[in-house]
Amino acid sequence: MYLELLNKDIDKVKKNVKLKKVGVGVAASTLGSLEALLVFLKDMKIDVSVICIGDVTKNDLLKVLSPFL
């Protein structure tokens, strides 16, 4: 139940962010922190390629580093 609600919230955030092929990866422990970081990065005109909530995993790093590997 909570996972479904969280996924819906994440989907809403993803719809408001235009992910680029090249950009920074953003990881935050909470949805509110993620939203705040994304607003800041948008204001600074910094492109975002990946977003995630929770602990940074090996898969998260591979997504961000894949253009360089």
OpenMM code with the backbone's topology and positions (N, CA, C; nanometers):
from openmm import Vec3, app, unit

residues = "MET TYR LEU GLU LEU LEU ASN LYS ASP ILE ASP LYS VAL LYS LYS ASN VAL LYS LEU LYS LYS VAL GLY VAL GLY VAL ALA ALA SER THR LEU GLY SER LEU GLU ALA LEU LEU VAL PHE LEU LYS ASP MET LYS ILE ASP VAL SER VAL ILE CYS ILE GLY ASP VAL THR LYS ASN ASP LEU LEU LYS VAL LEU SER PRO PHE LEU".split()
positions = [
    Vec3(0.0815, -0.1187, 0.0000),
    Vec3(0.0000, 0.0000, 0.0000),
    Vec3(0.0865, 0.1261, 0.0000),
    Vec3(0.1800, 0.1359, 0.0948),
    Vec3(0.2671, 0.2536, 0.1012),
    Vec3(0.3590, 0.2618, -0.0195),
    Vec3(0.4029, 0.1458, -0.0661),
    Vec3(0.4906, 0.1431, -0.1826),
    Vec3(0.4177, 0.1968, -0.3056),
    Vec3(0.2904, 0.1618, -0.3198),
    Vec3(0.2113, 0.2118, -0.4322),
    Vec3(0.1969, 0.3635, -0.4255),
    Vec3(0.1708, 0.4167, -0.3059),
    Vec3(0.1583, 0.5616, -0.2890),
    Vec3(0.2897, 0.6316, -0.3199),
    Vec3(0.3988, 0.5744, -0.2734),
    Vec3(0.5302, 0.6322, -0.2994),
    Vec3(0.5606, 0.6326, -0.4492),
    Vec3(0.5305, 0.5220, -0.5163),
    Vec3(0.5547, 0.5138, -0.6602),
    Vec3(0.4713, 0.6161, -0.7367),
    Vec3(0.3478, 0.6400, -0.6929),
    Vec3(0.2643, 0.7418, -0.7566),
    Vec3(0.3254, 0.8802, -0.7373),
    Vec3(0.3748, 0.9072, -0.6164),
    Vec3(0.4383, 1.0364, -0.5906),
    Vec3(0.5642, 1.0542, -0.6740),
    Vec3(0.6430, 0.9485, -0.6859),
    Vec3(0.7652, 0.9552, -0.7662),
    Vec3(0.7294, 0.9794, -0.9127),
    Vec3(0.6244, 0.9125, -0.9602),
    Vec3(0.5815, 0.9331, -1.0989),
    Vec3(0.5400, 1.0780, -1.1227),
    Vec3(0.4733, 1.1392, -1.0252),
    Vec3(0.4350, 1.2807, -1.0378),
    Vec3(0.5585, 1.3692, -1.0493),
    Vec3(0.6594, 1.3399, -0.9682),
    Vec3(0.7835, 1.4182, -0.9728),
    Vec3(0.8514, 1.3995, -1.1082),
    Vec3(0.8572, 1.2763, -1.1570),
    Vec3(0.9229, 1.2480, -1.2855),
    Vec3(0.8534, 1.3203, -1.4004),
    Vec3(0.7210, 1.3356, -1.3916),
    Vec3(0.6487, 1.4054, -1.4977),
    Vec3(0.6834, 1.5540, -1.5007),
    Vec3(0.7209, 1.6096, -1.3875),
    Vec3(0.7545, 1.7513, -1.3784),
    Vec3(0.9006, 1.7796, -1.4107),
    Vec3(0.9808, 1.6749, -1.4246),
    Vec3(1.1239, 1.6913, -1.4512),
    Vec3(1.1550, 1.6325, -1.5870),
    Vec3(1.2252, 1.7103, -1.6681),
    Vec3(1.2683, 1.6593, -1.7980),
    Vec3(1.4069, 1.5985, -1.7805),
    Vec3(1.4115, 1.4655, -1.7760),
    Vec3(1.5393, 1.3971, -1.7607),
    Vec3(1.6157, 1.4033, -1.8920),
    Vec3(1.7428, 1.4289, -1.8817),
    Vec3(1.8309, 1.4390, -1.9985),
    Vec3(1.9193, 1.3154, -2.0056),
    Vec3(1.9765, 1.2907, -2.1218),
    Vec3(2.0688, 1.1776, -2.1353),
    Vec3(2.1974, 1.2037, -2.0599),
    Vec3(2.2378, 1.3303, -2.0534),
    Vec3(2.3592, 1.3682, -1.9814),
    Vec3(2.3205, 1.4702, -1.8758),
    Vec3(2.3565, 1.4407, -1.7531),
    Vec3(2.3271, 1.5306, -1.6422),
    Vec3(2.3666, 1.4662, -1.5117),
    Vec3(2.3345, 1.5333, -1.4032),
    Vec3(2.3687, 1.4792, -1.2721),
    Vec3(2.2637, 1.3779, -1.2288),
    Vec3(2.3061, 1.2873, -1.1433),
    Vec3(2.2152, 1.1934, -1.0799),
    Vec3(2.1781, 1.2486, -0.9432),
    Vec3(2.0483, 1.2460, -0.9114),
    Vec3(2.0013, 1.3018, -0.7848),
    Vec3(1.9404, 1.1901, -0.7006),
    Vec3(1.9953, 1.1713, -0.5815),
    Vec3(1.9429, 1.0735, -0.4867),
    Vec3(1.9104, 1.1460, -0.3574),
    Vec3(1.7936, 1.1176, -0.3016),
    Vec3(1.7527, 1.1800, -0.1764),
    Vec3(1.6845, 1.0755, -0.0892),
    Vec3(1.6870, 1.0996, 0.0401),
    Vec3(1.6277, 1.0027, 0.1321),
    Vec3(1.4758, 1.0180, 0.1430),
    Vec3(1.4230, 1.1363, 0.1089),
    Vec3(1.2781, 1.1591, 0.1163),
    Vec3(1.2300, 1.2287, -0.0110),
    Vec3(1.1010, 1.2194, -0.0344),
    Vec3(1.0421, 1.2825, -0.1514),
    Vec3(1.0563, 1.4341, -0.1440),
    Vec3(1.0351, 1.4910, -0.0278),
    Vec3(1.0487, 1.6353, -0.0112),
    Vec3(1.1893, 1.6843, -0.0403),
    Vec3(1.2881, 1.6095, 0.0041),
    Vec3(1.4280, 1.6443, -0.0238),
    Vec3(1.4564, 1.6371, -0.1723),
    Vec3(1.4035, 1.5346, -0.2377),
    Vec3(1.4226, 1.5198, -0.3817),
    Vec3(1.3620, 1.6382, -0.4562),
    Vec3(1.2404, 1.6754, -0.4182),
    Vec3(1.1747, 1.7883, -0.4838),
    Vec3(1.2539, 1.9171, -0.4648),
    Vec3(1.3044, 1.9393, -0.3450),
    Vec3(1.3826, 2.0605, -0.3166),
    Vec3(1.5111, 2.0627, -0.4000),
    Vec3(1.5787, 1.9500, -0.4081),
    Vec3(1.7009, 1.9421, -0.4889),
    Vec3(1.6720, 1.9687, -0.6366),
    Vec3(1.5620, 1.9139, -0.6850),
    Vec3(1.5275, 1.9323, -0.8258),
    Vec3(1.4932, 2.0769, -0.8575),
    Vec3(1.4249, 2.1437, -0.7654),
    Vec3(1.3941, 2.2862, -0.7847),
    Vec3(1.5243, 2.3667, -0.7893),
    Vec3(1.6148, 2.3375, -0.6966),
    Vec3(1.7438, 2.4075, -0.6940),
    Vec3(1.8208, 2.3863, -0.8232),
    Vec3(1.8295, 2.2617, -0.8684),
    Vec3(1.9040, 2.2315, -0.9898),
    Vec3(1.8403, 2.2969, -1.1126),
    Vec3(1.7079, 2.3015, -1.1157),
    Vec3(1.6391, 2.3680, -1.2261),
    Vec3(1.6719, 2.5172, -1.2262),
    Vec3(1.6698, 2.5790, -1.1081),
    Vec3(1.7027, 2.7216, -1.0964),
    Vec3(1.8461, 2.7491, -1.1409),
    Vec3(1.9359, 2.6561, -1.1151),
    Vec3(2.0769, 2.6705, -1.1529),
    Vec3(2.1031, 2.6242, -1.2964),
    Vec3(1.9969, 2.5782, -1.3642),
    Vec3(2.0054, 2.5300, -1.5027),
    Vec3(2.1030, 2.4127, -1.5173),
    Vec3(2.0930, 2.3203, -1.4227),
    Vec3(2.1754, 2.1992, -1.4243),
    Vec3(2.0865, 2.0829, -1.4673),
    Vec3(2.1267, 2.0127, -1.5727),
    Vec3(2.0493, 1.9002, -1.6235),
    Vec3(2.0561, 1.7809, -1.5280),
    Vec3(1.9457, 1.7063, -1.5237),
    Vec3(1.9343, 1.5878, -1.4381),
    Vec3(1.9097, 1.4677, -1.5282),
    Vec3(1.9843, 1.3601, -1.5034),
    Vec3(1.9680, 1.2400, -1.5855),
    Vec3(1.8970, 1.1264, -1.5113),
    Vec3(1.9147, 1.1202, -1.3806),
    Vec3(1.8572, 1.0105, -1.3014),
    Vec3(1.8093, 1.0658, -1.1682),
    Vec3(1.6925, 1.0180, -1.1238),
    Vec3(1.6470, 1.0532, -0.9888),
    Vec3(1.6075, 0.9255, -0.9156),
    Vec3(1.6318, 0.9241, -0.7853),
    Vec3(1.5896, 0.8114, -0.7032),
    Vec3(1.5738, 0.8564, -0.5582),
    Vec3(1.4925, 0.7798, -0.4879),
    Vec3(1.4691, 0.8066, -0.3462),
    Vec3(1.5209, 0.6872, -0.2672),
    Vec3(1.5890, 0.7147, -0.1578),
    Vec3(1.6408, 0.6088, -0.0721),
    Vec3(1.7916, 0.5991, -0.0823),
    Vec3(1.8431, 0.4890, -0.0368),
    Vec3(1.9871, 0.4668, -0.0401),
    Vec3(2.0352, 0.4530, -0.1846),
    Vec3(2.1554, 0.4991, -0.2091),
    Vec3(2.2159, 0.4851, -0.3411),
    Vec3(2.2624, 0.3409, -0.3558),
    Vec3(2.2191, 0.2787, -0.4656),
    Vec3(2.2535, 0.1389, -0.4899),
    Vec3(2.3544, 0.1274, -0.6035),
    Vec3(2.4056, 0.0100, -0.6217),
    Vec3(2.4990, -0.0169, -0.7309),
    Vec3(2.4315, 0.0125, -0.8646),
    Vec3(2.3044, -0.0235, -0.8792),
    Vec3(2.2321, 0.0017, -1.0034),
    Vec3(2.2186, 0.1513, -1.0309),
    Vec3(2.1968, 0.2306, -0.9255),
    Vec3(2.1891, 0.3756, -0.9417),
    Vec3(2.3197, 0.4303, -0.9975),
    Vec3(2.4300, 0.3839, -0.9424),
    Vec3(2.5618, 0.4287, -0.9897),
    Vec3(2.5872, 0.3856, -1.1343),
    Vec3(2.5456, 0.2650, -1.1693),
    Vec3(2.5655, 0.2174, -1.3052),
    Vec3(2.4861, 0.3015, -1.4045),
    Vec3(2.3642, 0.3433, -1.3683),
    Vec3(2.2850, 0.4290, -1.4561),
    Vec3(2.3560, 0.5596, -1.4834),
    Vec3(2.4119, 0.6181, -1.3793),
    Vec3(2.4777, 0.7477, -1.3933),
    Vec3(2.6105, 0.7339, -1.4667),
    Vec3(2.6823, 0.6275, -1.4401),
    Vec3(2.8163, 0.6116, -1.4978),
    Vec3(2.8165, 0.5443, -1.6347),
    Vec3(2.7048, 0.4899, -1.6793),
    Vec3(2.7022, 0.4135, -1.8044),
    Vec3(2.7557, 0.4894, -1.9248),
    Vec3(2.7339, 0.6214, -1.9382),
    Vec3(2.7946, 0.6893, -2.0541),
    Vec3(2.9471, 0.6898, -2.0520),
    Vec3(3.0050, 0.6694, -1.9362),
    Vec3(3.1507, 0.6771, -1.9227),
    Vec3(3.2179, 0.5405, -1.9235),
    Vec3(3.1398, 0.4349, -1.9184),
    Vec3(3.1973, 0.3008, -1.9132),
    Vec3(3.2137, 0.2410, -2.0510),
] * unit.nanometer
topology = app.Topology()
chain = topology.addChain("A")
for resn in residues:
    res = topology.addResidue(resn, chain)
    for name in ("N", "CA", "C"):
        topology.addAtom(name, app.Element.getBySymbol(name[0]), res)
